[in-house]
Amino acid sequence: MGFRFSPVRTLLAALSLTGVVGVTLFIISQGRTNILANSLQTSQSAEGTATLSLPTLDGQTVALPEDAGQITVAYSIELGCGDCVLGAKTLARLQPDYAGRGVRFVAVATSPEVSFCCAVPVRLTAEALQPFLQAVGRNQLTWALDQRREFTDLYQIDAPNIVVAFDKQGHEMYREHLSSSDTELRAALDRLLAS
């Protein structure tokens, strides 16, 4: 007897293969998380909140959340994320309203090593970020490069287009997916400024 096609056997083989691939990807992702968690360059502030330093596009560094008496709005973007362009435009539009009021805005460009938005991962560099910056347009945001996904791992950001607001002591007080509307973020910032 020769080989006979069996739909049941084919289905069982496909399910087995899917399970093996799924377990393998899970093990790999756990190893990546542990490796990155062990490599984070963080320090503790006086109140015990973690502070992370990232390079900026202008060659400086920015500390996140930094507890120097300022409210920090950090926005996680990824190259190729269309919603992130809209979100960054929202922040850029919102920033002048809070200038001089103790609020700083930082856009954190995340390396798409494991891409949420892009079909092909792109190495995060200042040059690779230029088309994104052009799409956002002129702005006064601080642009930080999170090449090792330190910010996203430390604050457990599992997708781009997330805005996180920290109070003056560096504690996370607000988190949302940012859209073209700034109503909720504006209300959260006003509450933080009033407290």
C-alpha positions in Angstrom: 0.0 0.0 0.0 1.2 3.5 -0.8 0.7 6.7 1.0 -2.9 7.7 1.6 -3.9 11.3 2.3 -5.8 11.5 5.6 -7.4 14.8 6.6 -7.3 13.9 10.3 -3.6 13.1 10.2 -2.9 16.3 8.3 -4.9 18.3 10.8 -3.1 16.6 13.8 0.3 17.3 12.2 -0.5 20.9 11.6 -1.7 21.4 15.2 1.5 19.7 16.5 3.7 21.9 14.4 1.7 25.0 15.5 2.2 24.0 19.1 6.0 23.5 18.7 6.4 26.9 17.0 4.2 28.6 19.6 6.2 27.1 22.5 9.5 28.0 20.8 8.5 31.6 20.3 7.3 31.8 23.9 10.7 30.5 25.2 12.6 32.9 22.9 10.4 35.9 24.0 11.0 35.0 27.7 14.7 34.9 27.1 14.7 38.3 25.3 12.7 39.8 28.2 15.1 38.5 30.8 18.1 39.6 28.9 16.7 43.1 28.5 15.5 43.3 32.1 19.0 42.5 33.3 20.6 45.2 31.0 18.5 48.2 31.9 20.5 51.2 32.8 18.3 52.7 35.6 18.9 54.5 38.8 16.7 55.2 41.8 15.5 58.6 42.6 15.2 59.9 46.2 11.6 58.6 46.3 12.5 55.2 44.9 11.1 55.6 41.4 13.2 54.2 38.5 14.9 56.8 36.3 16.1 55.9 32.8 18.6 57.9 30.7 18.2 57.8 26.9 20.1 59.6 24.1 18.3 62.3 22.3 18.4 63.4 18.6 20.4 66.5 19.6 23.2 64.5 21.1 22.1 65.0 24.8 20.5 62.6 27.1 17.1 62.7 28.7 16.2 61.2 32.1 12.8 59.5 32.3 10.7 60.2 34.2 13.1 62.6 36.1 11.8 63.8 39.3 13.1 67.4 39.1 9.8 69.0 39.9 8.4 68.7 36.4 5.5 66.7 35.0 6.8 64.4 32.2 4.7 63.3 29.3 6.5 60.4 27.5 5.1 59.1 24.2 6.2 55.7 22.8 6.4 55.7 19.0 7.7 53.3 16.4 8.9 53.9 12.9 6.2 53.1 10.3 3.4 53.6 12.8 0.8 55.9 11.1 -1.1 56.4 14.4 2.1 57.5 16.0 2.5 60.3 13.5 -1.0 61.5 14.5 -0.2 61.1 18.2 3.1 63.0 17.8 1.3 65.8 16.0 -1.2 65.9 18.9 1.6 66.3 21.4 3.3 69.0 19.3 0.0 70.9 19.1 -0.5 70.5 22.9 3.0 71.4 24.0 2.8 75.2 23.5 -0.3 75.4 25.8 1.9 74.0 28.7 5.1 75.8 27.9 6.5 77.5 31.1 4.1 75.5 33.3 6.5 72.7 34.4 5.5 70.1 31.8 7.9 68.5 29.4 7.1 66.4 26.4 9.3 63.5 25.3 8.7 61.4 22.2 10.5 58.0 22.7 11.3 56.4 19.4 11.4 52.6 20.0 13.5 50.2 18.0 11.2 48.0 15.9 13.4 45.0 16.6 10.1 43.1 17.1 7.9 45.3 15.0 4.3 46.1 15.9 3.8 48.3 12.8 6.6 47.6 10.2 6.7 44.6 7.9 10.5 44.7 8.0 12.4 45.8 11.1 14.5 48.9 10.7 17.6 49.8 12.8 16.7 52.8 14.9 19.0 55.7 14.1 18.6 59.5 13.8 18.7 59.1 10.0 16.0 56.4 10.1 13.7 58.6 12.2 13.9 61.6 9.7 10.9 60.5 7.5 8.8 60.2 10.6 9.9 63.6 11.8 9.1 65.1 8.4 5.6 63.6 8.6 5.1 65.1 12.1 6.3 68.5 11.0 7.9 71.3 12.9 7.8 70.8 16.7 9.5 71.4 20.0 9.3 67.9 21.4 12.3 66.2 22.9 13.0 63.1 20.8 14.7 60.2 22.6 16.0 57.0 21.0 15.1 53.8 22.8 17.4 51.5 20.8 17.4 48.7 23.3 13.6 49.0 24.2 14.6 50.0 27.8 11.7 52.4 28.2 9.1 50.1 26.8 10.4 47.2 28.9 10.7 49.2 32.1 7.2 50.7 31.8 5.6 47.5 30.2 4.5 49.3 27.0 3.4 46.5 24.7 2.5 48.5 21.7 3.4 51.9 20.2 1.2 55.0 20.4 1.1 54.9 24.2 1.4 58.2 26.2 2.4 58.0 29.9 2.3 61.0 32.2 4.5 61.1 35.3 3.9 63.5 38.2 6.5 65.9 39.6 7.9 63.0 41.8 8.3 60.7 38.9 5.3 58.4 39.6 3.2 57.2 36.7 -0.2 58.9 36.9 -1.8 58.5 33.5 -1.6 56.1 30.5 -3.6 55.9 27.3 -3.4 55.2 23.5 -3.0 58.6 22.1 -5.2 59.7 19.3 -5.7 62.9 17.3 -7.8 64.2 20.2 -6.0 65.7 23.2 -9.1 66.1 25.4 -8.3 63.3 27.9 -4.6 64.0 28.1 -5.2 67.7 28.6 -7.6 67.0 31.4 -5.0 64.6 33.1 -2.3 67.3 32.8 -4.6 69.9 34.2 -5.3 67.6 37.2 -1.6 67.0 37.7 -0.8 70.7 37.6 -3.5 71.4 40.1 -2.3 68.8 42.6 
